[in-house]
Amino acid sequence: LTTIVITLTIIAYTQPLNAFDSWSSYLLIGLCGVIIFQFMDILFGSWNEFTDKIYAWIIIILFSGFLLYDTQKIRQRSIIISELCKTKNQLLCTDYPSESLNIILDFIN
């Protein structure tokens, strides 16, 4: 798991800043679709180990995409903040824990 996170972070940092900007709506639609399909499977009793594994792989792929997207967003925001706060103390201008919360939530999910 740690290897996946480190690899995806490296990929996000080596790509151009706007490489994953268009992914947000597709990732959100995919996540909502998986939730709806899982709920329907549970509701109608067609849930089994095979579908559980399929959903697990789909969710791993989705949250890998979220990790790429959120890493790029943090990188974009840090560049903007560093430009805006050149004359001030950057630690007073930024809120790194709240910026990193999305990545922590992607990792947990």
C-alpha positions as CSV (number, residue, x, y, z in Angstrom):
1,L,0.0,0.0,0.0
2,T,2.8,2.4,0.9
3,T,4.5,1.6,-2.4
4,I,1.3,2.5,-4.3
5,V,1.0,5.8,-2.5
6,I,4.7,6.7,-3.0
7,T,4.5,5.7,-6.7
8,L,1.4,7.7,-7.4
9,T,2.9,10.8,-5.6
10,I,6.0,10.6,-7.7
11,I,3.8,10.3,-10.8
12,A,1.8,13.3,-9.7
13,Y,4.9,15.4,-9.1
14,T,6.5,14.5,-12.5
15,Q,3.5,15.4,-14.6
16,P,2.6,19.0,-15.6
17,L,0.5,21.0,-13.1
18,N,-2.8,20.6,-15.0
19,A,-2.4,17.0,-16.0
20,F,-5.2,15.7,-13.7
21,D,-7.5,18.8,-13.5
22,S,-10.2,17.2,-15.6
23,W,-10.4,14.0,-13.6
24,S,-12.5,15.4,-10.7
25,S,-15.9,15.0,-12.2
26,Y,-15.2,11.5,-13.6
27,L,-13.8,10.3,-10.3
28,L,-16.8,11.7,-8.4
29,I,-19.3,10.1,-10.9
30,G,-17.4,6.8,-10.6
31,L,-17.4,6.9,-6.8
32,C,-21.2,7.6,-6.8
33,G,-21.8,4.8,-9.3
34,V,-19.9,2.3,-7.2
35,I,-21.8,3.3,-4.1
36,I,-25.1,3.0,-5.9
37,F,-24.2,-0.4,-7.4
38,Q,-23.0,-1.8,-4.1
39,F,-26.1,-0.6,-2.4
40,M,-28.3,-2.3,-5.1
41,D,-26.3,-5.5,-4.8
42,I,-26.7,-5.5,-1.0
43,L,-30.4,-4.6,-1.2
44,F,-31.3,-7.2,-3.8
45,G,-29.2,-10.0,-2.3
46,S,-26.8,-10.5,-5.2
47,W,-23.8,-9.8,-3.1
48,N,-21.0,-12.5,-3.1
49,E,-17.2,-12.7,-2.7
50,F,-16.6,-12.2,-6.4
51,T,-18.5,-8.9,-6.6
52,D,-16.8,-7.9,-3.4
53,K,-13.4,-8.3,-5.0
54,I,-14.5,-6.5,-8.2
55,Y,-15.7,-3.5,-6.2
56,A,-12.5,-3.5,-4.1
57,W,-10.4,-3.3,-7.3
58,I,-12.6,-0.5,-8.7
59,I,-12.4,1.4,-5.5
60,I,-8.6,1.1,-5.3
61,I,-8.4,2.5,-8.9
62,L,-10.8,5.3,-8.1
63,F,-8.9,6.4,-4.9
64,S,-5.6,6.1,-6.8
65,G,-7.1,8.7,-9.2
66,F,-8.2,10.8,-6.2
67,L,-4.7,10.6,-4.8
68,L,-3.2,11.8,-8.1
69,Y,-5.8,14.6,-8.4
70,D,-5.4,15.8,-4.8
71,T,-1.6,15.8,-5.0
72,Q,-1.7,17.9,-8.1
73,K,-4.1,20.3,-6.4
74,I,-1.9,20.7,-3.3
75,R,1.1,21.3,-5.6
76,Q,-0.9,24.0,-7.6
77,R,-2.1,25.7,-4.4
78,S,1.4,25.8,-3.0
79,I,2.8,27.5,-6.0
80,I,0.0,30.1,-5.9
81,I,0.5,30.7,-2.2
82,S,4.2,31.0,-2.5
83,E,3.8,33.7,-5.2
84,L,1.2,35.6,-3.1
85,C,3.2,35.4,0.2
86,K,6.7,36.3,-1.1
87,T,6.9,39.3,1.2
88,K,5.3,37.7,4.2
89,N,6.1,34.7,6.3
90,Q,4.8,31.7,4.3
91,L,3.9,29.7,7.4
92,L,1.4,32.5,8.3
93,C,-0.2,32.4,4.8
94,T,-0.7,28.7,4.4
95,D,-2.6,26.0,6.2
96,Y,-0.7,22.8,5.4
97,P,-2.7,20.4,7.6
98,S,-6.0,21.3,6.0
99,E,-4.4,21.1,2.5
100,S,-3.1,17.6,3.3
101,L,-6.3,16.3,4.7
102,N,-7.6,15.2,1.3
103,I,-4.5,13.1,0.7
104,I,-4.9,11.5,4.2
105,L,-8.5,10.7,3.5
106,D,-7.6,9.2,0.1
107,F,-5.0,7.0,1.8
108,I,-7.5,5.9,4.5
109,N,-10.2,5.1,2.0
